[in-house]
Amino acid sequence: MSTKLYVGNLSFQTTDQDLREAFSAAGEVTDVAIISDKLTGRSRGFGFVTMSTPEAAQAAVSQFHGKDFDGRNLTVNEARPRENFGNDAPRGGGGGRKFGNDRDRGGDRRERRY
């Protein structure tokens, strides 16, 4: 059974191949994904590495957590399941419509000196 690891504090220049090569020292790597920003395509500084066995995953955590990689100290731990962001997730309330002018709500919020 494979185990997915969260890898944080990555350098923005780190590639999937860099992670695959490094984590292969701890065991067989089945998947690597560095998360990138949807708009810019730039790395968000974290990713996931899937190791083939729980033993290989534990070896990778021991070997890489807190260690320097591309000039940054990595955070490596077992990934938690993704939280549900679907239709049944709780949502925040709306603010509602505000009536009146700016003076009713405190103006433009700048300090006034009279």
C-alpha positions as CSV (number, residue, x, y, z in Angstrom):
1,M,0.0,0.0,0.0
2,S,1.4,3.4,-1.0
3,T,1.7,6.4,1.3
4,K,1.5,10.0,0.3
5,L,3.8,12.5,1.9
6,Y,3.4,16.3,2.1
7,V,6.6,18.1,1.3
8,G,6.7,21.8,2.2
9,N,9.0,24.8,2.1
10,L,10.3,23.9,-1.4
11,S,12.4,26.2,-3.4
12,F,10.4,27.7,-6.2
13,Q,13.0,26.3,-8.6
14,T,12.6,22.7,-7.5
15,T,11.1,20.4,-10.1
16,D,9.2,17.2,-10.0
17,Q,12.3,15.4,-11.3
18,D,14.5,16.9,-8.5
19,L,12.1,15.5,-5.8
20,R,11.8,12.1,-7.5
21,E,15.6,11.7,-7.6
22,A,16.1,12.8,-4.0
23,F,13.3,10.7,-2.5
24,S,14.3,7.7,-4.5
25,A,17.2,7.3,-2.0
26,A,14.6,6.4,0.7
27,G,12.6,3.9,-1.4
28,E,10.5,3.5,-4.6
29,V,8.7,6.7,-5.6
30,T,5.4,6.1,-7.4
31,D,4.2,9.7,-7.9
32,V,5.4,13.3,-7.5
33,A,3.4,16.5,-7.8
34,I,4.6,20.0,-7.1
35,I,1.5,22.3,-6.7
36,S,1.5,25.4,-8.9
37,D,-0.6,28.5,-8.9
38,K,-3.4,28.3,-11.4
39,L,-3.0,31.9,-12.7
40,T,0.8,32.3,-12.8
41,G,1.9,28.6,-13.2
42,R,4.6,29.3,-10.6
43,S,5.3,26.8,-7.8
44,R,3.4,27.4,-4.6
45,G,6.3,26.0,-2.6
46,F,4.9,22.6,-1.6
47,G,4.1,19.3,-3.2
48,F,3.3,15.6,-2.6
49,V,5.5,12.5,-3.0
50,T,3.9,9.1,-3.0
51,M,6.1,6.3,-1.7
52,S,5.4,2.7,-2.6
53,T,5.4,1.4,1.0
54,P,4.7,2.8,4.5
55,E,8.3,1.8,5.4
56,A,9.7,3.8,2.5
57,A,7.6,6.8,3.5
58,Q,8.8,6.6,7.1
59,A,12.4,6.4,5.8
60,A,11.8,9.5,3.6
61,V,10.3,11.5,6.5
62,S,13.3,10.5,8.7
63,Q,15.8,11.4,6.0
64,F,14.3,14.7,4.7
65,H,12.3,16.4,7.4
66,G,14.1,19.5,8.6
67,K,17.0,18.9,6.2
68,D,18.4,21.3,3.6
69,F,17.2,20.8,0.0
70,D,17.9,23.4,-2.6
71,G,18.8,25.9,0.1
72,R,15.6,25.4,2.2
73,N,14.8,23.3,5.2
74,L,12.0,20.9,4.1
75,T,8.9,20.0,6.0
76,V,8.0,16.4,5.3
77,N,5.2,14.4,6.9
78,E,2.4,12.1,6.0
79,A,-0.3,13.9,4.0
80,R,-3.7,14.4,5.6
81,P,-6.9,13.7,3.6
82,R,-8.2,16.7,1.7
83,E,-11.0,18.5,3.4
84,N,-14.4,18.5,1.7
85,F,-15.0,21.7,-0.2
86,G,-18.1,20.4,-2.0
87,N,-21.7,21.5,-1.8
88,D,-22.2,20.1,1.7
89,A,-19.3,22.1,3.2
90,P,-20.4,24.8,5.7
91,R,-20.3,28.3,4.2
92,G,-19.9,31.8,5.6
93,G,-22.7,34.2,5.7
94,G,-23.1,37.1,3.4
95,G,-22.9,40.7,4.5
96,G,-26.3,41.8,3.1
97,R,-27.0,45.1,1.4
98,K,-26.1,48.3,3.1
99,F,-28.2,51.4,2.7
100,G,-27.3,55.0,3.3
101,N,-24.3,57.1,2.4
102,D,-20.7,56.9,3.4
103,R,-21.3,59.2,6.4
104,D,-23.7,56.7,7.9
105,R,-21.0,54.0,7.8
106,G,-18.2,56.2,9.0
107,G,-17.2,57.8,5.8
108,D,-14.1,56.7,4.0
109,R,-12.5,55.5,7.2
110,R,-9.7,58.1,7.1
111,E,-8.9,59.9,10.3
112,R,-10.8,63.2,10.3
113,R,-9.2,66.4,11.8
114,Y,-11.6,69.2,12.5
